[in-house]
Amino acid sequence: MRYNPRARLDRSQVQARTGGGGGGFPVGGGGGMRVGGGLGGLIVVLIVVLLQTGVIGGGGGSPSGGSSTSDLSQCRTGADATNDESCALLADVNSIQSFWARELPRQAGVDYTEADSVFFDGQTSSGCGTASSAAGPFYCPTDKLVYLDRTFFRDMLEGQLGAQGGPFSEAYVLAHEYGHHVQDLLGTMRKVRTQQGPTSDSVRLELQADCYAGIWTKHATEAPDAGGEPYILDLTQDDVNRALDAARAVGDDRIQQRTSGRTNPEQWTHGSAAQRQHWFSTGYRTGSLKACDTFGTDQL
C-alpha cells in the first residue's frame, strides 16, 4: 500500500480525543443503540472471556504507543501518512469518503453525507453510550460518527485476535465501519429485526458492510483529494490478503473457537470467517452495491 505524497489530507473529517482514561467495557446504553456495531459487539465477546480468565485487565488510563501528536496537526500530506499511523488512518478516512461521495449517487441515486471519525485513547462518550478502548471500532447511527481507539489494531486485532495486521488491514476496518454509514444513508439499518443467528439481520448487515469495504478496495486508488490527486497510489495482492486475513480474524466462529473451543452459530452476530471473506471478495470483485444484497439471498 503506497500513499500519494502529493495528496492533501483533510483533517476536518477526524476528531482526535485524548485523556479519556480507561475503565470498564460498556457495550451500549446512552443515547442510542450501536445498530451498526461493526466490530464492536463481536469484540466484546472476546473481552468478557479474556477478563474472566485474567488475560487482560480493565482501567489504566490512556494506552501508550502510536503517534505522539494527538490533534493530527502533523498530518498534512500523503507523505505524512506513509510515516505516521494516525495520518495513515486519516488518509484512509479521506479516501473512503471521497469514493462514496462519487459512487453512492452514481450507483444508488442517494447523496453521500460525510461522517467524521473519532480517534480516541482509552475512553470517550458517544451518542450510543461510552466508547471504550477495548470494545472495538463501531459506527453510531445516532450521532453519525465512527469511533476508533487507535490502539485497537495492535492490542486486539493483531494481539488477541491474531491477525497479521498491516496498514491495509486497518484500512479494511475503517472501510467496514463506513460501510455501516452507507447503510444508514440507504435506510438499510431499518431492516434489522433479528440480532442473533446464522441468518439473522445483524449478520446480514455486517456481511454487507464487509462487501461495501470490498467495493472501496476495488477503487481505492481512484479516490481523489480536493485537487484531484489520489490518496492511494497502489495496492498489492499482499494488501488485499491482509484485509482478508483481518476479516477472517473477526469471524464469529473463529472468535468462539479462540475463547471457548467450540462454535455456536445461534449466537452469531457478524458471520463466520469464511462468510466475511466471501462478502469482502464479492465487493472487491464486482464493485457493485447490487452484488452486496445480503438481505436478498439465502446463500450467505
C-alpha angles and dihedrals in degrees: 000000000000125000120213108249089207094056115108114225120224108219092182089080094064132059114203115206127182139172097047094130127214134265132121132015107241116183102197141324124118119083101345150346125280091240090165091044093163110185093340101086091044095050091052089066089059093043094055092052093046091049091050092050094044095242091127134015136210132239125027106129127253116352121241126240134055125076117351092213110077104188097056090237087137091062110092110128143017087264088065089050089057092055104034127052095211090051089049090054089049090051089050091052090049092049095046093050093044089054096048092044087064102031105043094062090044097050103029107019090238124124116238118235116200120245120201122228120227113214110195142166121224105342141347140170124258138178086258097051133275117344110212132194094246101042095081132235119313144169117235112208091194097066096017093235135132114224123206133167105212092220092060094092096053100035103036114012095043099019110043098014096044101227119159091238126197134148096292095049085059091047089053091056092052092045089053092053092048086050085065090053089053089051089051091053091047093049093242093131089068088068093066112108106137119059106189139036137070094279098030123136089247091059091047091051093051095046090050090053088053089051091051089051087055091052091056090046091057090056101028094116091055100055108105137204121236090281095051097258114135114240093217122042101191146351125207130212087253089060091053091045090054091052089051090048090053090049089052092049092057097046114128093233093050094050091047090052092049093049105035108009093242141069130236113186091191088072096049118125102166108029135254125299091254092049093050091050091046095053094043087052091048091056092044093050099044106025086209131131090205091058088057096063098132090161092060101052138072091203104083 
